[in-house]
Amino acid sequence: MDESEKYRIVPGSRGPRRDFRITVGLREGWDPEGRVFDVSEAVRTARRWMRARVEAGKPALSGMFTRAEVTYAWPKEGGGAGSDREPVAIFTGEAVHAYLGHLPDDEIEAMLNDLAVELGAALGQERLYVAFCDRTWILSASPEAS
């Protein structure tokens, strides 16, 4: 038997692609000297969140974490520009049709927001960046975001 003949499409697994991403800083607060968490703390937080949902009989997202650095620049008062970088954890995945296809997008978005808030609280972050399908948004813990 040819190797390609061993694999078949799993029934019920075809569906629209619904990718997601949560980006959360690993440096606590805005201070350049702030504590820098290891990505493993983000992983532990996400696993706790997943287990709690599954134990409660609710669906959970699954995905993978990578460590990266976000780089950015801004205009300085009086001219010129500043720039910086900071470490981030990126949680990416797909709301796989075989497991989560029955859930509408707004329920996936609610799960993403819930997980992002857990990550932000554990890692001392004020802003969290979320993407789902063709949409992106920022969650902020600061009052001016309202």
C-alpha positions in Angstrom: 0.0 0.0 0.0 1.3 3.5 -1.0 1.8 5.8 2.0 -0.6 8.3 0.6 -3.4 5.7 0.6 -3.0 5.2 4.4 -4.5 8.6 5.2 -8.1 9.7 4.7 -9.9 12.9 5.5 -11.6 12.5 8.9 -15.4 12.7 8.5 -16.7 16.0 9.9 -13.3 17.7 9.8 -13.8 19.9 6.7 -15.0 23.4 7.4 -14.1 27.0 7.2 -10.6 28.0 8.5 -10.9 30.1 11.7 -7.3 31.0 12.8 -6.7 32.9 15.9 -3.8 34.7 17.7 -3.3 36.2 21.1 -0.2 38.4 21.6 0.7 39.2 25.2 3.8 41.0 26.5 6.3 39.1 28.7 7.7 42.3 30.3 5.5 43.4 33.2 4.3 46.9 33.0 5.8 49.8 31.0 9.1 50.1 32.8 12.1 48.8 30.7 13.4 47.3 34.0 10.2 45.4 34.6 10.2 41.7 35.4 10.4 39.6 32.2 8.4 36.4 32.4 9.4 33.2 30.6 7.0 32.0 28.0 6.5 28.9 30.2 4.4 31.0 32.5 2.1 31.8 29.7 1.9 28.1 28.8 1.1 27.2 32.5 -1.6 29.9 32.6 -3.2 28.7 29.3 -3.2 25.1 30.5 -4.9 26.0 33.7 -7.6 27.9 31.7 -8.0 24.9 29.3 -8.3 22.3 32.2 -10.8 24.5 34.1 -13.0 24.8 31.0 -12.9 21.1 30.2 -13.6 20.1 33.8 -16.6 22.4 33.7 -17.9 20.6 30.5 -17.1 23.6 28.3 -15.1 23.6 25.1 -11.5 25.0 25.1 -9.1 26.3 22.5 -5.9 24.6 21.9 -2.8 26.0 20.1 0.9 26.6 20.4 3.0 29.3 22.0 6.0 30.9 20.5 8.3 33.6 22.0 9.0 36.6 19.9 9.9 40.2 20.1 7.7 43.0 19.0 9.5 46.1 17.7 7.9 49.5 17.3 8.7 53.2 16.8 7.0 56.5 17.7 7.4 60.2 16.9 9.2 62.2 19.6 8.0 65.6 20.7 10.1 68.2 18.8 11.1 65.8 16.0 12.9 62.6 15.5 11.7 59.2 16.6 12.1 56.7 19.3 12.0 52.9 19.0 12.0 49.9 21.3 11.4 46.2 21.5 9.9 43.9 24.0 9.5 40.2 24.4 6.0 38.7 23.8 4.3 35.3 23.9 2.1 34.5 20.9 -0.6 31.9 21.2 -1.8 30.7 17.8 -4.2 28.1 16.7 -7.3 27.3 14.8 -10.9 26.7 15.9 -10.7 23.3 14.3 -14.0 22.4 12.6 -14.0 18.8 13.9 -14.0 20.0 17.5 -15.3 23.5 17.5 -17.2 23.8 14.3 -20.5 23.8 16.1 -19.6 27.0 17.9 -20.5 30.4 16.4 -17.7 33.0 15.9 -18.9 35.1 18.8 -18.4 32.1 21.2 -14.9 31.6 19.9 -14.2 35.4 20.3 -15.5 35.2 23.9 -13.1 32.3 24.7 -10.2 34.2 23.1 -11.0 37.3 25.2 -11.3 35.1 28.4 -8.0 33.4 27.8 -6.3 36.7 26.8 -7.5 38.3 30.1 -6.1 35.3 32.1 -2.8 35.7 30.3 -2.7 39.5 30.8 -3.4 39.1 34.6 -0.8 36.4 35.0 1.9 38.4 33.1 1.1 41.9 34.4 -0.1 43.3 31.1 -2.3 46.3 30.4 -2.9 45.6 26.7 -3.6 42.4 24.9 -3.8 41.9 21.1 -6.2 39.4 19.7 -6.9 38.3 16.1 -9.6 35.9 14.8 -10.3 35.1 11.2 -10.2 38.5 9.5 -10.7 40.7 12.6 -8.3 42.1 15.2 -8.9 44.0 18.5 -7.1 45.2 21.6 -8.2 44.5 25.1 -7.1 47.1 27.6 -7.2 47.1 31.4 -6.9 50.9 31.5 -10.0 53.1 32.1 -9.3 55.3 29.1 -10.1 52.3 26.8 -13.8 52.6 27.6 
